[in-house]
Amino acid sequence: DIYDMENPMGLILSMGGQLPNNIAMPLHRQQARILGTSAEMIDNAENRFKFSRLLDNIDIHQPEWKELTDFRTASDFCQSVGYPCLIRPSYVLSGAAMNVAYSSQDLETCFGKVAQLSPEHPVVISKFIQQV
C-alpha cells in the first residue's frame, strides 16, 4: 500500500540486517522495483541449496552439509562427517545464531538455542574446516 501510494522509482534493500534479505522475494513477487542486487540473486545467496548448486557448477569445493529439522538426524550427520561442525539457521547470510559444535554436548547446547526448529525453520549443519 505504501509503495503504491509513494510511487517510488524503486527500493534499495540494504539496511536492517537480515530483514532486507527476507523481504526481497515477497517484494519481487508484488512487482516492486528493486534497485541494486536483484531479489533472485539475494535468494541464490540465501538459499543453501541454490548456493551449493552454484558452487558445484563452477567447480568450487565445499564442506559436506545438510539441512536438518531434528536433533537425532543432526547428531547422526555430525558423527558421520566428524566434529567440529558449523550450525546455523538455513536462510541467514549473517553470522546471527551461528555456532560451532566441537562435540555432541556442544551440538545439544546449540540446538537448545534454536528457538524454532521445523521443516519450515531447519538448521544447516556443515563440516567445519579448521585452518591447519
C-alpha positions in Angstrom: 0.0 0.0 0.0 2.8 2.5 0.9 4.8 1.5 -2.2 1.8 2.2 -4.4 0.9 5.5 -2.6 4.5 6.8 -2.7 5.2 5.6 -6.3 9.0 5.4 -5.8 11.5 4.8 -8.6 12.4 1.7 -6.7 13.6 0.2 -3.4 17.1 -0.3 -2.1 17.3 -3.4 0.1 20.4 -2.7 2.2 19.7 -1.7 5.7 18.3 -3.6 8.6 20.4 -6.7 8.9 18.6 -9.9 7.8 15.2 -8.2 7.2 16.0 -6.8 3.7 17.1 -10.3 2.6 14.0 -11.8 4.0 11.6 -9.4 2.2 13.4 -9.3 -1.2 11.4 -12.2 -2.8 8.0 -11.1 -1.4 8.6 -7.6 -2.7 9.7 -9.0 -6.1 6.5 -11.2 -6.2 4.5 -8.0 -5.6 6.3 -6.5 -8.6 8.1 -3.8 -6.5 11.1 -2.4 -8.5 14.2 -3.4 -6.6 17.4 -1.3 -7.3 20.8 -2.8 -6.9 21.1 -6.6 -6.2 18.1 -8.4 -7.6 15.8 -10.4 -5.4 16.8 -13.5 -7.4 20.5 -13.0 -6.6 19.8 -12.4 -3.0 17.8 -15.7 -2.9 20.6 -17.5 -4.7 23.0 -16.4 -1.9 20.5 -17.1 0.9 19.1 -20.4 -0.2 21.7 -23.1 0.7 20.6 -25.5 -2.0 20.8 -22.9 -4.7 24.1 -21.6 -3.5 25.6 -25.1 -3.3 24.4 -25.9 -6.8 26.1 -22.6 -8.0 29.4 -23.7 -6.3 29.1 -27.1 -7.9 28.5 -25.7 -11.3 31.7 -23.6 -11.2 33.7 -26.4 -9.5 34.3 -24.8 -6.2 34.6 -27.4 -3.4 32.6 -27.0 -0.3 32.4 -28.8 3.0 29.7 -31.5 3.4 26.5 -30.0 4.7 22.9 -31.0 5.3 19.6 -29.2 6.2 18.1 -30.8 9.3 15.0 -30.4 11.4 15.6 -32.7 14.4 18.4 -33.4 16.9 18.7 -37.1 16.2 19.5 -36.7 12.4 21.7 -33.7 13.2 23.7 -35.8 15.7 24.0 -38.7 13.1 25.2 -36.3 10.5 27.8 -34.7 12.8 29.0 -38.2 13.8 29.3 -39.2 10.1 31.4 -36.1 9.0 33.2 -35.7 12.3 33.3 -32.7 14.6 33.7 -29.7 14.6 30.5 -28.7 12.7 29.0 -25.3 12.0 25.3 -24.9 12.9 23.2 -22.1 11.6 19.7 -21.2 10.5 19.1 -22.2 6.9 18.2 -18.8 5.4 20.6 -16.4 7.1 23.6 -14.8 5.4 24.9 -13.1 8.5 26.5 -14.8 11.5 23.3 -14.5 13.5 22.6 -17.6 15.6 25.7 -19.4 14.1 27.6 -21.7 16.4 30.4 -24.3 16.1 29.9 -27.6 17.8 33.1 -29.4 18.8 31.3 -32.3 20.4 27.9 -33.9 20.8 27.4 -31.9 24.0 28.1 -28.7 22.1 25.6 -29.8 19.5 23.0 -30.3 22.1 23.7 -26.8 23.6 23.4 -25.3 20.1 20.1 -26.9 19.5 18.9 -25.7 22.8 19.5 -22.1 21.5 17.4 -22.7 18.3 14.1 -21.1 19.2 12.0 -22.7 16.4 13.1 -25.9 14.6 10.7 -27.4 12.0 10.6 -28.2 8.3 9.8 -24.5 7.7 12.7 -23.5 10.0 15.5 -26.0 9.6 19.1 -25.6 10.5 22.1 -26.2 8.2 25.0 -28.1 9.6 28.3 -28.1 7.7 31.6 -29.8 8.4 33.7 -27.0 10.0 37.1 -27.0 8.4 39.7 -25.6 10.7 42.9 -23.9 9.4 45.9 -26.2 9.7 
